[in-house]
Amino acid sequence: MKRIVIVEDDLLLSLLLEKQVGRMGYNVAAKVISGEEAVEIIRKHDPHLVLMDIKLVGEMDGIEAIQKVRDFTNVPVLYLTGNSDETTRKRARSTDPVAYMVKPVDMNLLKKTILEILGN
């Protein structure tokens, strides 16, 4: 079963994402709320996909976390963020994400995008 790590500090959205991923037949390997935790968890679980918020709890944002993750894996990353400014988008692009979605996220589009990335 394909594993997805969810990095999201909004509890409600995190639960919604977990439910959506489960309905799609994927396993949520872990849910974390900080960039620091994300790096450790991604190293530990070696997921097939990371759903990554940008603004997180702690010192490290989602982009910085993925920059560190790129030192040991090229896992696909799908950013889910409220930040649509060009500076943030440019920083995010430097980590080679598979997608960048602005909140509020359309769950049908998210489902379609995850299926395109992972298949069944």
URKADA-V114619 format. One record per backbone hydrogen bond with DSSP energy under -1.0 kcal/mol. CO is the residue of the C=O (numbers start at 1). NH is the residue of the N-H. Records with the same first field share a line. If there is no record, write none. Layout:
CO = NH + NH
This chain:
2 = 27
3 = 48 + 49
4 = 29
5 = 51
6 = 32
7 = 53
10 = 14
11 = 15
12 = 16
13 = 17
14 = 18
15 = 19
16 = 20
17 = 21
18 = 22
19 = 23
20 = 24
21 = 26
22 = 25
27 = 4 + 29
30 = 6
32 = 8
33 = 57
34 = 38
35 = 39
36 = 40
37 = 41
38 = 42
39 = 43
40 = 44
41 = 45
42 = 46
49 = 5
50 = 78
51 = 7
52 = 80
54 = 62
60 = 35
61 = 65
62 = 66
63 = 67
64 = 68
65 = 69
66 = 70
68 = 71
69 = 72 + 73
76 = 50
77 = 98 + 99
78 = 52
79 = 101
81 = 103
85 = 89
86 = 90
87 = 91
88 = 92
89 = 93
90 = 94
92 = 95
93 = 96
99 = 79
101 = 81
106 = 110
107 = 111
108 = 112
109 = 113
110 = 114
111 = 115
112 = 116
113 = 117
114 = 118
115 = 119
